[in-house]
Amino acid sequence: MNSTLILNLFRFVLLVVAQVVVFNNIDLFGYINPYPYILFILLYPVNSNRAGLLIASFLLGLSVDYFANSGGVHATASLVLAYLRPSFFKFSFGLSYEYQTIKINDRLSPERFSFIFISIITHHLVLFLLEFFKFAFILDVLLRTLLSTVFTLIVSIIIIYLFKPSKR
């Protein structure tokens, strides 16, 4: 087996378990819920198969939905994020995206920060729009999206740098 495949499988299982066991139980002030499981989608190798990413993202969201009993909103939000990921790369990194020289877990630069931020806010907006699915709750959706995005961003950056591979 390829070492990248093994790393991605390990990351998939670890993030789903962490989301289900730890992060699904965090609900600060009724509005703040972290969803760092989307790091799997963000850290997926740039030059890998796009169809594989879409399938893995759907299975990732479906796994979280299964344990959270949320009816498919995580699967949909994860699939939307995986589908829009190349556009977010082009927006954040510009021409360097075309040459596939990007590693998200390198030092935090404005480009990496903007990619992570745009990805998280898109995922959360889709997630909460589908969760409430009523225009009357638009302020709740926006507030939850904003607060959860900030918290997920902080948690995700901490996780990225805690498990950053050492340079040899």
N, C-alpha and C positions, 0 to 999 in steps of 0.2 A: 504494500500500500504506500501511497505517496504521503510524505510527512505533512504536507499542507492539508490533505484530506483528514488525516488523523487529528491535526490541530483544530480544524474546523468542527469535526465531530465532538471533540472534547469541549470546545468553546460552546457549542450548541447545548450539550447536556448540562454543562456547568451553569450557563446563564438561565436555562429553563428552571433548573433546581433552585438556584438563588432567587429567581423571581417568585416561584411558587412558595418556597419555604420562608423567605425573609421579606422580600419587598412587597408581596401582596398583603402582608399584615401591617404595613405602614400606611396610616391614613392620618396625616397631620391636619388638624383643624377642619376636617371634612372636605378639603379642597386639594390637598397636596398628596399625590400618589406617585412614587418613582417607578419608572419602567425601564430599567437598564438592560433588559433582555434584548433591546434593539441594537445593542453593541455588536451582536452577531452580524447584523446586516451592514453596519457601518464599517466593521473591521474585515469583512469578507474581501479576499484579494481582488484587486481591480482587474487583473488580466484573466480571471477565471470565467467559467461558463456562465452567461447571464441566465439561461434557462435553469441551471442548477441553483442559482441564487434565488430566483423566483419560487421554485419548488421548496427550497429549504426555508425561505421566509414564510411561505404559507404554512408549512409544517410547524415552524417555530410559533407563529401566532395561534395556530390550532392547538398546540400543546398548552400554551398559556390559557387559551379559552377553555380547554377541557378542565383544567384544574381550578380556574376562577369562575366557571359556570357563567360565562359572559356572552354566549350565543354567537360567536364569530366576529366580534368587533376587533379583537386583537389580530385575527387572521387577515381581515380586510385592511386594517391600518398597516400591518407589516408588509402586505403585498403591495400596497400603494407606495410605501417607502422604498421597497426594493425596485419597483418599476421606475420611480422618479430619481433614484440614486445617480444614474449617469448624468442627468441634467444638473443635479446639485454639484457633482464633481466638476462639470464644465463651468458652472457659474462661479464656484469657489476657487478653482485652480487654474482655469483658463487653458492655455496651450499645453501646460505640463501634464494635464490629464490625458491628452492624446498619446503621449509617449509612455504612459503608465509607469511613472516614476514616483508614485505617491504611496506613502506609508502613513496611515493615520496615527499609529502609535509612536511616531517620532516626536521630537519636541513640539510643543504647542505653538503654532504660528497663527497669524490672523486668518489665513486660508483654511487651516484645519479647524480652527474654532468656528468659523462661519459655516463650514460644511456640517460639523456636528450640530450646531445650533439650528440651522435650517432643517436638517433631517429630523431632529427631535421635535421641533415645533410643528412640522408637517404631520408626523406620526400622531402626536397628541391631539392636534386639531381634528384629524379624521376620526381618531378613536372616540373623542368626547362628542363630536357631532353625531356619530352613529349610536353612541350610548344613550344620549338624551333624545335625539331624533324629533325634536319639537322646536319650532321657532321661538316659542315663549321662553325657552331656557337659554337663549343665545348669550346672555350676560354670564350665566353660570358656566356655559361652555368656554367662553373666552377667559373667564377668571381661572377656571381649572386648568385650561391649556397654558396660560401664562405661568401660574405658580408651579404646576407640575413640570413644565419645561425647565424652569430655573433649577428646581431640585434634581430632576433627572440629569441635567447638564453637569451639575456639581458632582453627583454620584458617579456618572459615567467617566468624567475626567479623572476622578480619583481611582476608579477601577482600571482605566487604561494605564495609568502610571504605576499602579501597584503591581500589575502583571506584565509590565513592559519587558520584552526580551532583552537580555544583557548583550552588550556589544562585545564581540570577540575580535 
